[in-house]
Amino acid sequence: MKENGTRFGFISTYNDTVFLKIVEQGHKYDLLYSEPVPHHHSVVKGGVGCQLSQISVRLAILFLLYRASHEDDRSWHVDTSLFTGA
């Protein structure tokens, strides 16, 4: 991460994902990391008029990677009609 100039990252295995952040304090670097997130966890978004109720952590990471690598924000999106309220 330091070599590539990125502050955020993640490590993902078949079972878990750990999110990383590098914090610079003067000439010292600290690596912060999350608790492991199991593969079966999901991100839940609710609210009035929102049909999307769950999305897997892996699909959320794929979406973020794709959006970060493309300037056109209309090029890929999650079709909310595929999801129903939980």
C-alpha positions in Angstrom: 0.0 0.0 0.0 2.8 2.4 0.9 4.6 1.7 -2.4 1.5 2.4 -4.4 0.5 5.5 -2.5 -2.8 4.1 -1.2 -4.2 4.6 2.3 -6.9 2.0 2.2 -7.0 -1.6 1.2 -8.4 -5.0 2.1 -7.3 -8.6 2.3 -9.9 -11.2 1.4 -9.9 -14.9 1.7 -12.5 -17.5 0.9 -14.0 -17.0 4.4 -13.2 -13.5 5.7 -12.3 -9.9 4.6 -10.1 -7.6 6.6 -10.1 -3.8 5.8 -6.8 -1.9 6.1 -5.8 1.7 6.6 -2.4 3.3 6.7 -2.1 6.3 9.0 1.0 8.6 8.7 2.2 10.3 11.8 5.3 12.3 11.0 7.8 9.8 9.6 6.0 6.9 11.2 3.3 4.7 9.6 0.7 2.8 11.5 -1.4 0.0 9.9 -5.0 -0.1 11.2 -7.2 -3.1 10.5 -10.7 -4.2 11.1 -12.0 -7.3 12.7 -12.5 -10.0 10.1 -15.8 -9.7 8.3 -17.2 -13.2 7.5 -18.1 -13.9 3.9 -21.8 -14.4 4.7 -22.3 -10.9 6.2 -24.1 -8.3 4.1 -24.5 -4.6 3.9 -28.1 -3.5 4.7 -29.5 -0.4 3.3 -33.0 0.6 4.2 -35.3 3.5 4.1 -38.4 4.9 2.5 -38.6 4.0 -1.2 -35.4 1.9 -1.1 -36.0 -1.6 -2.4 -32.3 -2.6 -1.9 -32.2 -4.3 1.5 -29.1 -6.5 1.4 -25.9 -6.7 -0.7 -23.1 -9.1 0.1 -19.8 -7.7 1.3 -18.0 -9.2 -1.7 -20.4 -7.6 -4.2 -20.0 -4.3 -2.4 -16.2 -4.5 -2.7 -16.5 -5.4 -6.4 -18.8 -2.4 -6.9 -16.3 -0.1 -5.1 -13.4 -1.5 -7.1 -15.2 -1.0 -10.4 -16.4 2.6 -9.5 -12.9 3.6 -8.4 -11.4 2.4 -11.6 -13.8 4.1 -14.0 -14.6 7.8 -14.3 -18.1 7.4 -15.7 -20.4 6.7 -12.8 -23.1 5.5 -15.1 -21.0 2.6 -16.5 -22.0 0.0 -13.9 -24.6 -0.1 -11.2 -26.4 -2.5 -9.0 -29.9 -3.3 -10.4 -32.1 -2.8 -7.3 -34.9 -4.7 -9.0 -33.0 -7.9 -8.2 -33.4 -7.4 -4.5 -36.5 -7.6 -2.4 -37.1 -6.4 1.2 -35.9 -8.7 3.9 
